[in-house]
């Protein structure tokens, strides 16, 4: 059994933000996903994922400039930024691994860290897709 809540804020029948909260789940830890949407669509313009203690663990920001489409940032359990990931308009990835002071330690072209994968790497940007992941997990465990 899983317990989720989703709250939406609308402006003239258009979504402007949502908050999805995982209250209880055997598939993922408790977390909160706050999303702001592009004007007139359900596509996220920004997103913050927080753990049960309120620490930010992942952020997403849609840029849509000429070279960079979006930026993802990952944080450890202490709230220290560990990765700055730029996704270019042509789909290329620049993943910068950071030390505790924000200095770049390593740069790769992969979003996922093969040595220390994070559950949150597999979460979709659209909170509606999160429900699908939870349902797929239930089916796989049956």
Chimera marker file (.cmm) of the C-alpha trace (Angstrom):
<marker_set name="trace">
<marker id="1" x="0.000" y="0.000" z="0.000" r="1" g="1" b="0" radius="0.5"/>
<marker id="2" x="1.207" y="3.501" z="-0.839" r="1" g="1" b="0" radius="0.5"/>
<marker id="3" x="-0.012" y="6.883" z="0.297" r="1" g="1" b="0" radius="0.5"/>
<marker id="4" x="0.497" y="9.908" z="-1.944" r="1" g="1" b="0" radius="0.5"/>
<marker id="5" x="-1.031" y="13.350" z="-2.055" r="1" g="1" b="0" radius="0.5"/>
<marker id="6" x="-0.925" y="15.760" z="-4.964" r="1" g="1" b="0" radius="0.5"/>
<marker id="7" x="-1.987" y="19.383" z="-4.737" r="1" g="1" b="0" radius="0.5"/>
<marker id="8" x="-2.321" y="21.636" z="-7.794" r="1" g="1" b="0" radius="0.5"/>
<marker id="9" x="-2.569" y="25.410" z="-8.049" r="1" g="1" b="0" radius="0.5"/>
<marker id="10" x="-4.305" y="26.803" z="-11.122" r="1" g="1" b="0" radius="0.5"/>
<marker id="11" x="-4.634" y="30.206" z="-12.710" r="1" g="1" b="0" radius="0.5"/>
<marker id="12" x="-7.561" y="30.453" z="-15.132" r="1" g="1" b="0" radius="0.5"/>
<marker id="13" x="-7.733" y="26.638" z="-15.569" r="1" g="1" b="0" radius="0.5"/>
<marker id="14" x="-3.998" y="26.445" z="-16.270" r="1" g="1" b="0" radius="0.5"/>
<marker id="15" x="-1.675" y="24.664" z="-13.819" r="1" g="1" b="0" radius="0.5"/>
<marker id="16" x="0.984" y="26.896" z="-12.306" r="1" g="1" b="0" radius="0.5"/>
<marker id="17" x="2.401" y="24.621" z="-9.598" r="1" g="1" b="0" radius="0.5"/>
<marker id="18" x="1.965" y="21.266" z="-7.886" r="1" g="1" b="0" radius="0.5"/>
<marker id="19" x="3.197" y="19.492" z="-4.779" r="1" g="1" b="0" radius="0.5"/>
<marker id="20" x="3.380" y="15.705" z="-4.751" r="1" g="1" b="0" radius="0.5"/>
<marker id="21" x="4.069" y="14.169" z="-1.337" r="1" g="1" b="0" radius="0.5"/>
<marker id="22" x="4.950" y="10.516" z="-0.745" r="1" g="1" b="0" radius="0.5"/>
<marker id="23" x="3.589" y="9.781" z="2.710" r="1" g="1" b="0" radius="0.5"/>
<marker id="24" x="4.250" y="6.048" z="2.681" r="1" g="1" b="0" radius="0.5"/>
<marker id="25" x="5.641" y="3.689" z="0.065" r="1" g="1" b="0" radius="0.5"/>
<marker id="26" x="7.565" y="0.435" z="-0.053" r="1" g="1" b="0" radius="0.5"/>
<marker id="27" x="9.200" y="1.516" z="-3.352" r="1" g="1" b="0" radius="0.5"/>
<marker id="28" x="10.594" y="4.954" z="-2.526" r="1" g="1" b="0" radius="0.5"/>
<marker id="29" x="11.404" y="6.900" z="0.627" r="1" g="1" b="0" radius="0.5"/>
<marker id="30" x="9.176" y="9.717" z="1.809" r="1" g="1" b="0" radius="0.5"/>
<marker id="31" x="9.724" y="12.797" z="-0.326" r="1" g="1" b="0" radius="0.5"/>
<marker id="32" x="8.114" y="15.973" z="-1.630" r="1" g="1" b="0" radius="0.5"/>
<marker id="33" x="8.220" y="17.136" z="-5.257" r="1" g="1" b="0" radius="0.5"/>
<marker id="34" x="7.409" y="20.824" z="-5.788" r="1" g="1" b="0" radius="0.5"/>
<marker id="35" x="6.911" y="21.704" z="-9.451" r="1" g="1" b="0" radius="0.5"/>
<marker id="36" x="6.258" y="24.944" z="-11.286" r="1" g="1" b="0" radius="0.5"/>
<marker id="37" x="4.893" y="24.678" z="-14.825" r="1" g="1" b="0" radius="0.5"/>
<marker id="38" x="5.513" y="26.541" z="-18.051" r="1" g="1" b="0" radius="0.5"/>
<marker id="39" x="2.750" y="28.986" z="-18.778" r="1" g="1" b="0" radius="0.5"/>
<marker id="40" x="-0.172" y="27.137" z="-20.355" r="1" g="1" b="0" radius="0.5"/>
<marker id="41" x="1.243" y="23.603" z="-20.120" r="1" g="1" b="0" radius="0.5"/>
<marker id="42" x="1.987" y="20.694" z="-17.816" r="1" g="1" b="0" radius="0.5"/>
<marker id="43" x="5.690" y="20.765" z="-18.711" r="1" g="1" b="0" radius="0.5"/>
<marker id="44" x="7.791" y="21.679" z="-15.666" r="1" g="1" b="0" radius="0.5"/>
<marker id="45" x="9.778" y="24.896" z="-15.782" r="1" g="1" b="0" radius="0.5"/>
<marker id="46" x="11.367" y="24.131" z="-12.409" r="1" g="1" b="0" radius="0.5"/>
<marker id="47" x="11.237" y="21.412" z="-9.798" r="1" g="1" b="0" radius="0.5"/>
<marker id="48" x="12.624" y="20.753" z="-6.323" r="1" g="1" b="0" radius="0.5"/>
<marker id="49" x="12.667" y="17.306" z="-4.717" r="1" g="1" b="0" radius="0.5"/>
<marker id="50" x="13.107" y="17.184" z="-0.944" r="1" g="1" b="0" radius="0.5"/>
<marker id="51" x="13.592" y="14.198" z="1.350" r="1" g="1" b="0" radius="0.5"/>
<marker id="52" x="11.566" y="13.478" z="4.494" r="1" g="1" b="0" radius="0.5"/>
<marker id="53" x="13.817" y="15.787" z="6.536" r="1" g="1" b="0" radius="0.5"/>
<marker id="54" x="13.190" y="18.704" z="4.155" r="1" g="1" b="0" radius="0.5"/>
<marker id="55" x="16.653" y="18.593" z="2.568" r="1" g="1" b="0" radius="0.5"/>
<marker id="56" x="16.804" y="19.420" z="-1.139" r="1" g="1" b="0" radius="0.5"/>
<marker id="57" x="18.070" y="16.370" z="-3.018" r="1" g="1" b="0" radius="0.5"/>
<marker id="58" x="17.476" y="17.330" z="-6.662" r="1" g="1" b="0" radius="0.5"/>
<marker id="59" x="16.524" y="20.444" z="-8.599" r="1" g="1" b="0" radius="0.5"/>
<marker id="60" x="15.547" y="20.991" z="-12.224" r="1" g="1" b="0" radius="0.5"/>
<marker id="61" x="15.416" y="24.272" z="-14.109" r="1" g="1" b="0" radius="0.5"/>
<marker id="62" x="14.259" y="24.644" z="-17.703" r="1" g="1" b="0" radius="0.5"/>
<marker id="63" x="16.324" y="27.282" z="-19.503" r="1" g="1" b="0" radius="0.5"/>
<marker id="64" x="15.564" y="27.001" z="-23.212" r="1" g="1" b="0" radius="0.5"/>
<marker id="65" x="18.421" y="29.203" z="-24.318" r="1" g="1" b="0" radius="0.5"/>
<marker id="66" x="20.441" y="28.608" z="-27.494" r="1" g="1" b="0" radius="0.5"/>
<marker id="67" x="22.878" y="26.118" z="-25.984" r="1" g="1" b="0" radius="0.5"/>
<marker id="68" x="21.524" y="24.804" z="-22.655" r="1" g="1" b="0" radius="0.5"/>
<marker id="69" x="18.020" y="23.328" z="-22.438" r="1" g="1" b="0" radius="0.5"/>
<marker id="70" x="17.949" y="22.462" z="-18.735" r="1" g="1" b="0" radius="0.5"/>
<marker id="71" x="20.035" y="22.226" z="-15.569" r="1" g="1" b="0" radius="0.5"/>
<marker id="72" x="19.770" y="19.462" z="-12.978" r="1" g="1" b="0" radius="0.5"/>
<marker id="73" x="21.506" y="19.683" z="-9.639" r="1" g="1" b="0" radius="0.5"/>
<marker id="74" x="21.902" y="16.891" z="-7.107" r="1" g="1" b="0" radius="0.5"/>
<marker id="75" x="22.582" y="17.198" z="-3.400" r="1" g="1" b="0" radius="0.5"/>
<marker id="76" x="23.691" y="14.727" z="-0.729" r="1" g="1" b="0" radius="0.5"/>
<marker id="77" x="21.802" y="14.013" z="2.507" r="1" g="1" b="0" radius="0.5"/>
<marker id="78" x="23.528" y="16.962" z="4.197" r="1" g="1" b="0" radius="0.5"/>
<marker id="79" x="22.226" y="19.368" z="1.532" r="1" g="1" b="0" radius="0.5"/>
<marker id="80" x="25.599" y="19.859" z="-0.161" r="1" g="1" b="0" radius="0.5"/>
<marker id="81" x="25.508" y="20.087" z="-3.951" r="1" g="1" b="0" radius="0.5"/>
<marker id="82" x="27.284" y="17.065" z="-5.464" r="1" g="1" b="0" radius="0.5"/>
<marker id="83" x="26.492" y="17.476" z="-9.168" r="1" g="1" b="0" radius="0.5"/>
<marker id="84" x="25.744" y="20.264" z="-11.631" r="1" g="1" b="0" radius="0.5"/>
<marker id="85" x="24.321" y="18.763" z="-14.819" r="1" g="1" b="0" radius="0.5"/>
<marker id="86" x="23.708" y="20.740" z="-18.004" r="1" g="1" b="0" radius="0.5"/>
<marker id="87" x="21.589" y="19.223" z="-20.759" r="1" g="1" b="0" radius="0.5"/>
<marker id="88" x="22.211" y="20.941" z="-24.080" r="1" g="1" b="0" radius="0.5"/>
<marker id="89" x="19.573" y="21.705" z="-26.682" r="1" g="1" b="0" radius="0.5"/>
<marker id="90" x="21.007" y="18.893" z="-28.838" r="1" g="1" b="0" radius="0.5"/>
<marker id="91" x="20.738" y="16.368" z="-25.975" r="1" g="1" b="0" radius="0.5"/>
<marker id="92" x="24.368" y="16.282" z="-24.869" r="1" g="1" b="0" radius="0.5"/>
<marker id="93" x="25.060" y="16.038" z="-21.137" r="1" g="1" b="0" radius="0.5"/>
<marker id="94" x="27.771" y="17.727" z="-19.074" r="1" g="1" b="0" radius="0.5"/>
<marker id="95" x="27.768" y="16.285" z="-15.534" r="1" g="1" b="0" radius="0.5"/>
<marker id="96" x="30.145" y="18.079" z="-13.180" r="1" g="1" b="0" radius="0.5"/>
<marker id="97" x="30.932" y="16.263" z="-9.930" r="1" g="1" b="0" radius="0.5"/>
<marker id="98" x="31.627" y="18.733" z="-7.120" r="1" g="1" b="0" radius="0.5"/>
<marker id="99" x="33.475" y="18.605" z="-3.816" r="1" g="1" b="0" radius="0.5"/>
<marker id="100" x="32.086" y="20.115" z="-0.592" r="1" g="1" b="0" radius="0.5"/>
<marker id="101" x="33.364" y="23.571" z="-1.583" r="1" g="1" b="0" radius="0.5"/>
<marker id="102" x="31.785" y="23.431" z="-5.071" r="1" g="1" b="0" radius="0.5"/>
<marker id="103" x="35.027" y="22.762" z="-6.946" r="1" g="1" b="0" radius="0.5"/>
<marker id="104" x="34.747" y="20.518" z="-10.013" r="1" g="1" b="0" radius="0.5"/>
<marker id="105" x="36.317" y="17.110" z="-9.413" r="1" g="1" b="0" radius="0.5"/>
<marker id="106" x="35.279" y="15.316" z="-12.601" r="1" g="1" b="0" radius="0.5"/>
<marker id="107" x="33.137" y="15.923" z="-15.672" r="1" g="1" b="0" radius="0.5"/>
<marker id="108" x="31.295" y="13.168" z="-17.556" r="1" g="1" b="0" radius="0.5"/>
<marker id="109" x="28.673" y="12.924" z="-20.297" r="1" g="1" b="0" radius="0.5"/>
<marker id="110" x="26.310" y="10.706" z="-18.258" r="1" g="1" b="0" radius="0.5"/>
<marker id="111" x="23.413" y="11.862" z="-16.091" r="1" g="1" b="0" radius="0.5"/>
<marker id="112" x="23.571" y="8.814" z="-13.830" r="1" g="1" b="0" radius="0.5"/>
<marker id="113" x="26.526" y="8.114" z="-11.590" r="1" g="1" b="0" radius="0.5"/>
<marker id="114" x="27.388" y="4.478" z="-12.294" r="1" g="1" b="0" radius="0.5"/>
<marker id="115" x="29.412" y="4.244" z="-9.044" r="1" g="1" b="0" radius="0.5"/>
<marker id="116" x="26.798" y="5.823" z="-6.771" r="1" g="1" b="0" radius="0.5"/>
<marker id="117" x="23.393" y="5.795" z="-8.495" r="1" g="1" b="0" radius="0.5"/>
<marker id="118" x="20.607" y="7.706" z="-6.781" r="1" g="1" b="0" radius="0.5"/>
<marker id="119" x="16.975" y="6.615" z="-6.709" r="1" g="1" b="0" radius="0.5"/>
<marker id="120" x="15.969" y="10.132" z="-7.664" r="1" g="1" b="0" radius="0.5"/>
<marker id="121" x="17.819" y="9.898" z="-10.988" r="1" g="1" b="0" radius="0.5"/>
<marker id="122" x="15.006" y="7.698" z="-12.288" r="1" g="1" b="0" radius="0.5"/>
<marker id="123" x="12.191" y="10.000" z="-11.202" r="1" g="1" b="0" radius="0.5"/>
<marker id="124" x="10.435" y="11.762" z="-14.075" r="1" g="1" b="0" radius="0.5"/>
<marker id="125" x="10.207" y="15.550" z="-14.303" r="1" g="1" b="0" radius="0.5"/>
<marker id="126" x="6.441" y="15.400" z="-14.691" r="1" g="1" b="0" radius="0.5"/>
<marker id="127" x="4.883" y="14.426" z="-11.327" r="1" g="1" b="0" radius="0.5"/>
<marker id="128" x="2.101" y="12.550" z="-13.156" r="1" g="1" b="0" radius="0.5"/>
<marker id="129" x="4.795" y="10.169" z="-14.370" r="1" g="1" b="0" radius="0.5"/>
<marker id="130" x="5.769" y="9.490" z="-10.773" r="1" g="1" b="0" radius="0.5"/>
<marker id="131" x="2.431" y="7.726" z="-10.235" r="1" g="1" b="0" radius="0.5"/>
<marker id="132" x="3.221" y="5.499" z="-13.224" r="1" g="1" b="0" radius="0.5"/>
<marker id="133" x="6.587" y="4.491" z="-11.735" r="1" g="1" b="0" radius="0.5"/>
<marker id="134" x="4.891" y="3.536" z="-8.465" r="1" g="1" b="0" radius="0.5"/>
<marker id="135" x="2.253" y="1.499" z="-10.308" r="1" g="1" b="0" radius="0.5"/>
<marker id="136" x="4.901" y="-0.256" z="-12.426" r="1" g="1" b="0" radius="0.5"/>
<marker id="137" x="6.807" y="-1.100" z="-9.233" r="1" g="1" b="0" radius="0.5"/>
<marker id="138" x="3.664" y="-2.681" z="-7.760" r="1" g="1" b="0" radius="0.5"/>
<marker id="139" x="3.200" y="-4.787" z="-10.887" r="1" g="1" b="0" radius="0.5"/>
<marker id="140" x="6.839" y="-5.925" z="-10.902" r="1" g="1" b="0" radius="0.5"/>
<marker id="141" x="6.704" y="-6.974" z="-7.250" r="1" g="1" b="0" radius="0.5"/>
<marker id="142" x="3.495" y="-8.999" z="-7.682" r="1" g="1" b="0" radius="0.5"/>
<link id1="1" id2="2" r="1" g="1" b="0" radius="0.2"/>
<link id1="2" id2="3" r="1" g="1" b="0" radius="0.2"/>
<link id1="3" id2="4" r="1" g="1" b="0" radius="0.2"/>
<link id1="4" id2="5" r="1" g="1" b="0" radius="0.2"/>
<link id1="5" id2="6" r="1" g="1" b="0" radius="0.2"/>
<link id1="6" id2="7" r="1" g="1" b="0" radius="0.2"/>
<link id1="7" id2="8" r="1" g="1" b="0" radius="0.2"/>
<link id1="8" id2="9" r="1" g="1" b="0" radius="0.2"/>
<link id1="9" id2="10" r="1" g="1" b="0" radius="0.2"/>
<link id1="10" id2="11" r="1" g="1" b="0" radius="0.2"/>
<link id1="11" id2="12" r="1" g="1" b="0" radius="0.2"/>
<link id1="12" id2="13" r="1" g="1" b="0" radius="0.2"/>
<link id1="13" id2="14" r="1" g="1" b="0" radius="0.2"/>
<link id1="14" id2="15" r="1" g="1" b="0" radius="0.2"/>
<link id1="15" id2="16" r="1" g="1" b="0" radius="0.2"/>
<link id1="16" id2="17" r="1" g="1" b="0" radius="0.2"/>
<link id1="17" id2="18" r="1" g="1" b="0" radius="0.2"/>
<link id1="18" id2="19" r="1" g="1" b="0" radius="0.2"/>
<link id1="19" id2="20" r="1" g="1" b="0" radius="0.2"/>
<link id1="20" id2="21" r="1" g="1" b="0" radius="0.2"/>
<link id1="21" id2="22" r="1" g="1" b="0" radius="0.2"/>
<link id1="22" id2="23" r="1" g="1" b="0" radius="0.2"/>
<link id1="23" id2="24" r="1" g="1" b="0" radius="0.2"/>
<link id1="24" id2="25" r="1" g="1" b="0" radius="0.2"/>
<link id1="25" id2="26" r="1" g="1" b="0" radius="0.2"/>
<link id1="26" id2="27" r="1" g="1" b="0" radius="0.2"/>
<link id1="27" id2="28" r="1" g="1" b="0" radius="0.2"/>
<link id1="28" id2="29" r="1" g="1" b="0" radius="0.2"/>
<link id1="29" id2="30" r="1" g="1" b="0" radius="0.2"/>
<link id1="30" id2="31" r="1" g="1" b="0" radius="0.2"/>
<link id1="31" id2="32" r="1" g="1" b="0" radius="0.2"/>
<link id1="32" id2="33" r="1" g="1" b="0" radius="0.2"/>
<link id1="33" id2="34" r="1" g="1" b="0" radius="0.2"/>
<link id1="34" id2="35" r="1" g="1" b="0" radius="0.2"/>
<link id1="35" id2="36" r="1" g="1" b="0" radius="0.2"/>
<link id1="36" id2="37" r="1" g="1" b="0" radius="0.2"/>
<link id1="37" id2="38" r="1" g="1" b="0" radius="0.2"/>
<link id1="38" id2="39" r="1" g="1" b="0" radius="0.2"/>
<link id1="39" id2="40" r="1" g="1" b="0" radius="0.2"/>
<link id1="40" id2="41" r="1" g="1" b="0" radius="0.2"/>
<link id1="41" id2="42" r="1" g="1" b="0" radius="0.2"/>
<link id1="42" id2="43" r="1" g="1" b="0" radius="0.2"/>
<link id1="43" id2="44" r="1" g="1" b="0" radius="0.2"/>
<link id1="44" id2="45" r="1" g="1" b="0" radius="0.2"/>
<link id1="45" id2="46" r="1" g="1" b="0" radius="0.2"/>
<link id1="46" id2="47" r="1" g="1" b="0" radius="0.2"/>
<link id1="47" id2="48" r="1" g="1" b="0" radius="0.2"/>
<link id1="48" id2="49" r="1" g="1" b="0" radius="0.2"/>
<link id1="49" id2="50" r="1" g="1" b="0" radius="0.2"/>
<link id1="50" id2="51" r="1" g="1" b="0" radius="0.2"/>
<link id1="51" id2="52" r="1" g="1" b="0" radius="0.2"/>
<link id1="52" id2="53" r="1" g="1" b="0" radius="0.2"/>
<link id1="53" id2="54" r="1" g="1" b="0" radius="0.2"/>
<link id1="54" id2="55" r="1" g="1" b="0" radius="0.2"/>
<link id1="55" id2="56" r="1" g="1" b="0" radius="0.2"/>
<link id1="56" id2="57" r="1" g="1" b="0" radius="0.2"/>
<link id1="57" id2="58" r="1" g="1" b="0" radius="0.2"/>
<link id1="58" id2="59" r="1" g="1" b="0" radius="0.2"/>
<link id1="59" id2="60" r="1" g="1" b="0" radius="0.2"/>
<link id1="60" id2="61" r="1" g="1" b="0" radius="0.2"/>
<link id1="61" id2="62" r="1" g="1" b="0" radius="0.2"/>
<link id1="62" id2="63" r="1" g="1" b="0" radius="0.2"/>
<link id1="63" id2="64" r="1" g="1" b="0" radius="0.2"/>
<link id1="64" id2="65" r="1" g="1" b="0" radius="0.2"/>
<link id1="65" id2="66" r="1" g="1" b="0" radius="0.2"/>
<link id1="66" id2="67" r="1" g="1" b="0" radius="0.2"/>
<link id1="67" id2="68" r="1" g="1" b="0" radius="0.2"/>
<link id1="68" id2="69" r="1" g="1" b="0" radius="0.2"/>
<link id1="69" id2="70" r="1" g="1" b="0" radius="0.2"/>
<link id1="70" id2="71" r="1" g="1" b="0" radius="0.2"/>
<link id1="71" id2="72" r="1" g="1" b="0" radius="0.2"/>
<link id1="72" id2="73" r="1" g="1" b="0" radius="0.2"/>
<link id1="73" id2="74" r="1" g="1" b="0" radius="0.2"/>
<link id1="74" id2="75" r="1" g="1" b="0" radius="0.2"/>
<link id1="75" id2="76" r="1" g="1" b="0" radius="0.2"/>
<link id1="76" id2="77" r="1" g="1" b="0" radius="0.2"/>
<link id1="77" id2="78" r="1" g="1" b="0" radius="0.2"/>
<link id1="78" id2="79" r="1" g="1" b="0" radius="0.2"/>
<link id1="79" id2="80" r="1" g="1" b="0" radius="0.2"/>
<link id1="80" id2="81" r="1" g="1" b="0" radius="0.2"/>
<link id1="81" id2="82" r="1" g="1" b="0" radius="0.2"/>
<link id1="82" id2="83" r="1" g="1" b="0" radius="0.2"/>
<link id1="83" id2="84" r="1" g="1" b="0" radius="0.2"/>
<link id1="84" id2="85" r="1" g="1" b="0" radius="0.2"/>
<link id1="85" id2="86" r="1" g="1" b="0" radius="0.2"/>
<link id1="86" id2="87" r="1" g="1" b="0" radius="0.2"/>
<link id1="87" id2="88" r="1" g="1" b="0" radius="0.2"/>
<link id1="88" id2="89" r="1" g="1" b="0" radius="0.2"/>
<link id1="89" id2="90" r="1" g="1" b="0" radius="0.2"/>
<link id1="90" id2="91" r="1" g="1" b="0" radius="0.2"/>
<link id1="91" id2="92" r="1" g="1" b="0" radius="0.2"/>
<link id1="92" id2="93" r="1" g="1" b="0" radius="0.2"/>
<link id1="93" id2="94" r="1" g="1" b="0" radius="0.2"/>
<link id1="94" id2="95" r="1" g="1" b="0" radius="0.2"/>
<link id1="95" id2="96" r="1" g="1" b="0" radius="0.2"/>
<link id1="96" id2="97" r="1" g="1" b="0" radius="0.2"/>
<link id1="97" id2="98" r="1" g="1" b="0" radius="0.2"/>
<link id1="98" id2="99" r="1" g="1" b="0" radius="0.2"/>
<link id1="99" id2="100" r="1" g="1" b="0" radius="0.2"/>
<link id1="100" id2="101" r="1" g="1" b="0" radius="0.2"/>
<link id1="101" id2="102" r="1" g="1" b="0" radius="0.2"/>
<link id1="102" id2="103" r="1" g="1" b="0" radius="0.2"/>
<link id1="103" id2="104" r="1" g="1" b="0" radius="0.2"/>
<link id1="104" id2="105" r="1" g="1" b="0" radius="0.2"/>
<link id1="105" id2="106" r="1" g="1" b="0" radius="0.2"/>
<link id1="106" id2="107" r="1" g="1" b="0" radius="0.2"/>
<link id1="107" id2="108" r="1" g="1" b="0" radius="0.2"/>
<link id1="108" id2="109" r="1" g="1" b="0" radius="0.2"/>
<link id1="109" id2="110" r="1" g="1" b="0" radius="0.2"/>
<link id1="110" id2="111" r="1" g="1" b="0" radius="0.2"/>
<link id1="111" id2="112" r="1" g="1" b="0" radius="0.2"/>
<link id1="112" id2="113" r="1" g="1" b="0" radius="0.2"/>
<link id1="113" id2="114" r="1" g="1" b="0" radius="0.2"/>
<link id1="114" id2="115" r="1" g="1" b="0" radius="0.2"/>
<link id1="115" id2="116" r="1" g="1" b="0" radius="0.2"/>
<link id1="116" id2="117" r="1" g="1" b="0" radius="0.2"/>
<link id1="117" id2="118" r="1" g="1" b="0" radius="0.2"/>
<link id1="118" id2="119" r="1" g="1" b="0" radius="0.2"/>
<link id1="119" id2="120" r="1" g="1" b="0" radius="0.2"/>
<link id1="120" id2="121" r="1" g="1" b="0" radius="0.2"/>
<link id1="121" id2="122" r="1" g="1" b="0" radius="0.2"/>
<link id1="122" id2="123" r="1" g="1" b="0" radius="0.2"/>
<link id1="123" id2="124" r="1" g="1" b="0" radius="0.2"/>
<link id1="124" id2="125" r="1" g="1" b="0" radius="0.2"/>
<link id1="125" id2="126" r="1" g="1" b="0" radius="0.2"/>
<link id1="126" id2="127" r="1" g="1" b="0" radius="0.2"/>
<link id1="127" id2="128" r="1" g="1" b="0" radius="0.2"/>
<link id1="128" id2="129" r="1" g="1" b="0" radius="0.2"/>
<link id1="129" id2="130" r="1" g="1" b="0" radius="0.2"/>
<link id1="130" id2="131" r="1" g="1" b="0" radius="0.2"/>
<link id1="131" id2="132" r="1" g="1" b="0" radius="0.2"/>
<link id1="132" id2="133" r="1" g="1" b="0" radius="0.2"/>
<link id1="133" id2="134" r="1" g="1" b="0" radius="0.2"/>
<link id1="134" id2="135" r="1" g="1" b="0" radius="0.2"/>
<link id1="135" id2="136" r="1" g="1" b="0" radius="0.2"/>
<link id1="136" id2="137" r="1" g="1" b="0" radius="0.2"/>
<link id1="137" id2="138" r="1" g="1" b="0" radius="0.2"/>
<link id1="138" id2="139" r="1" g="1" b="0" radius="0.2"/>
<link id1="139" id2="140" r="1" g="1" b="0" radius="0.2"/>
<link id1="140" id2="141" r="1" g="1" b="0" radius="0.2"/>
<link id1="141" id2="142" r="1" g="1" b="0" radius="0.2"/>
</marker_set>
